[in-house]
Amino acid sequence: MPQDSEAIVRRWLWAFENSEETFVELTHPEIEWAPFEDNHTVFHGLASALRIRSGWLDPWAEHGVEVEELLGNGQHVVAALHVSARGEGSGIAVDVHLYGHFMVRDGQVVYLFEHQDRDDAVKAAGLTN
């Protein structure tokens, strides 16, 4: 039985922090991911997604990604995220809100564009009236 796109995104976000195996299962081999911290450079493929994941998780002693809201319409999902972390060596704290525009295909995340503005993410996903 196929899962809805919102449930897949929620599970993918959990796996981002907690399980590389599940992260790989839920990441489409042809994923396109545009992280805000890389000026929205689009990275392609599972190997790139794993590098982004490791590059984000490795420097932090503590980290958390809280899903505050999910909006979906078919394959398009917007996730409002509260991201917090504390640096391993520096102790520097990060506390930001991000809005991911996800696309799901074949039960996997195939696209993620990280927005810093909720309205931009909702509009990009075609979820506005």
Legacy VTK file of the C-alpha trace (Angstrom):
# vtk DataFile Version 3.0
C-alpha trace
ASCII
DATASET POLYDATA
POINTS 129 float
0.000 0.000 0.000
1.582 3.311 -1.046
2.118 5.958 1.615
1.031 9.535 1.097
3.688 12.087 0.259
3.418 13.890 3.596
4.103 10.674 5.531
7.117 9.930 3.308
8.555 13.426 3.871
8.014 13.150 7.641
9.805 9.783 7.702
12.619 11.085 5.438
13.191 14.008 7.821
13.343 11.624 10.764
15.806 9.435 8.848
17.960 12.470 7.972
18.921 12.656 11.640
18.495 9.095 12.819
19.017 6.403 10.188
21.252 6.423 7.135
19.680 3.144 5.995
16.148 4.568 6.031
17.411 7.828 4.529
18.836 5.869 1.584
15.604 3.866 1.186
13.523 7.055 1.028
15.859 9.074 -1.207
15.298 8.696 -4.934
18.516 7.840 -6.819
17.954 10.898 -9.039
17.228 13.369 -6.220
17.838 17.056 -6.872
18.584 18.977 -3.672
19.200 22.736 -3.439
20.374 23.609 0.100
20.123 27.234 1.157
23.597 27.193 2.750
25.104 26.410 -0.669
23.285 29.326 -2.358
20.769 26.859 -3.765
23.303 25.074 -5.908
21.473 21.982 -7.133
23.135 18.716 -6.175
22.142 15.545 -8.032
21.921 11.925 -6.979
22.013 9.798 -3.876
25.770 10.193 -3.323
25.327 13.982 -3.208
22.403 13.647 -0.797
24.539 11.520 1.510
27.343 14.113 1.353
24.897 16.911 2.244
23.530 14.839 5.110
26.987 14.029 6.498
28.189 17.577 5.963
25.332 18.846 8.059
25.311 16.231 10.816
29.040 15.727 11.408
30.003 19.143 12.886
27.260 19.188 15.521
27.424 17.823 19.065
23.650 18.167 19.284
21.080 18.723 16.569
17.354 18.606 16.082
14.910 18.979 13.223
11.343 19.577 14.357
8.540 19.377 11.799
6.181 22.224 12.687
3.829 21.959 9.701
3.302 19.836 6.603
1.247 20.980 3.624
0.729 18.623 0.744
-0.946 18.288 -2.602
-0.113 15.076 -4.422
3.611 14.824 -4.987
4.341 18.343 -3.646
4.911 18.846 0.082
6.045 21.878 2.060
7.567 21.190 5.458
8.028 24.000 7.976
11.094 23.020 9.985
12.697 24.309 13.152
16.378 23.389 13.024
18.595 23.722 16.079
22.145 22.591 16.713
25.234 23.181 18.837
28.725 22.934 17.384
30.939 20.028 18.471
34.103 22.028 19.071
32.876 25.604 19.059
29.701 25.281 21.090
28.102 27.753 18.687
24.319 27.455 18.605
22.179 27.499 15.481
18.442 28.092 15.638
16.674 28.625 12.306
13.388 28.017 10.560
13.457 26.504 7.082
10.723 25.633 4.632
11.417 22.691 2.383
9.619 22.240 -0.923
9.705 18.493 -1.462
8.572 16.388 -4.377
7.886 12.693 -3.902
7.922 10.106 -6.673
7.688 6.330 -6.425
7.579 6.559 -2.609
10.859 8.485 -2.402
11.982 12.100 -2.079
13.126 13.154 -5.549
13.417 16.934 -5.050
14.138 19.332 -2.190
14.546 23.087 -2.412
15.231 24.772 0.924
13.493 28.131 1.338
13.990 30.635 4.126
10.511 32.080 3.598
7.305 30.070 4.063
5.327 31.954 1.408
8.057 31.342 -1.188
7.992 27.604 -0.460
4.205 27.390 -0.587
4.109 29.321 -3.860
6.904 27.205 -5.424
4.998 24.050 -4.515
1.832 25.395 -6.129
-0.069 25.224 -2.862
-1.522 28.752 -2.965
-5.096 29.540 -3.903
LINES 1 130
129 0 1 2 3 4 5 6 7 8 9 10 11 12 13 14 15 16 17 18 19 20 21 22 23 24 25 26 27 28 29 30 31 32 33 34 35 36 37 38 39 40 41 42 43 44 45 46 47 48 49 50 51 52 53 54 55 56 57 58 59 60 61 62 63 64 65 66 67 68 69 70 71 72 73 74 75 76 77 78 79 80 81 82 83 84 85 86 87 88 89 90 91 92 93 94 95 96 97 98 99 100 101 102 103 104 105 106 107 108 109 110 111 112 113 114 115 116 117 118 119 120 121 122 123 124 125 126 127 128
